[in-house]
Amino acid sequence: MPLFEMTSDALLPVPSTTFAAELILERADLQRLLRSRIDMIADGVMVVSEEFGAFADARRRIDLLGVDRDGRLVVVELKRTADGGHLELQALRYAAMISVMTFDDLVEHYQRHLAKVEPDAVEDARCRLADFLDDVGGEEAVLSREVRVVLVAAGFDREITTTVLWLNDVYGLDIRCVRLTPYKIDQRILLDVQQVIPLPEASELTIQLRRRQTQVRVSGADNRDWTPYEIITPGGRTGPLRKRRAMLAMVTFLHQAGVSAAELATVIPRSRFLPVDGVLTDEQLGAAFVATYAGAQERLGRWFIEAPLHDDGRTWVLSKMWGTNTKAVLDRLLTIAPGEGFGYEAVEEG
């Protein structure tokens, strides 16, 4: 669709141009700019590597590698040409090769990326990733083997669009095509960003269908572990508690028995037990937590802000997000219990 400038008298066509004509390069220009605004082409994605090349063949490099909050890696391949080249075939090979990556692998690659673009933050790589992947286990996250693919080009020929539509529809892959069209007004370059596959209006339906297909493949059963636990202390035991409440009870009882928050932090995953300076509660604690940890504003409800631990002039807050790592952390907590009498038991429901 052409672009028009609207004046009081007429609609004036804005001439399109090409990246080649404007001397705009793939890597030095488009890739660099999209890296810092990845939300233009894919929502909810963190870029963890650029020119990712941890393959046996050093010539193979993923333009941008990201991860989404569901623990799925995201391959972004970019071409400035109007036909898209052979983007889809190249991206599929890359997706297959990285599909076995672990959280620790991802941390290593992210550290290398930060060393180039944000050197002062290299030591925060693990914590940043754990916080971003909070919904799927943080440091205990198991990355999905389902890899998303985002193809970005000035245009796509029929071979690419037909292939992508077939792969998405028949095999349930998550491949999207994003078209970038440059326009020129005087000396300014405007960029029109359009998702052409799947159509934005059909994206939600496509996601729902893909989730349904995935559920069918795993037999449609809810395999999540809802086992409650009773926490045992020298003074007695609690009633059955869901995982998050069981973790809070164990941590609170151990702290009351004399275990410092700093010592508790040695056995709890870093992304699950975080401190802020000062002895704070309620709104003050929430404000300080948001100010200290980037991204916490939208996920404040995932933390026990209402039940903090105060220790040595600091306030510690425990996460509510516990999954398959619950039992392992409870076991580690028992190793620092002061004396005997502490424990836990899984409770059979029904």
Secondary structure, 3 states (H helix, E strand, C coil): CCEEEECCCCEEEECECCCCCCCCCHHHHHHHHHHHCHHHCCCCEEEEEEEECCCCCCCCCEEEEEEECCCCEEEEEECCCCCCCCHHHHHHHHHHHHCCCCHHHHHHHHHHHHHHHCHHHHHHHHHHHHHHCHHHCHHHCCCCCCCEEEEEECCCCHHHHHHHHHHHHHHCCCEEEEEEEEEEECCEEEEEEEEEECCHHHHHHHHHHHHHHHHHHCCCCCCCCCCCEEEEECCEECCCECHHHHHHHHHHHHHHCCCCHHHHCCCCCHHHEEEEECCCCHHHHHHHHHHHCCCHHHHHHHECCCCCEEECCEEEEEECCCCCCHHHHHHHHHCCCCCCCCEEEECCCC
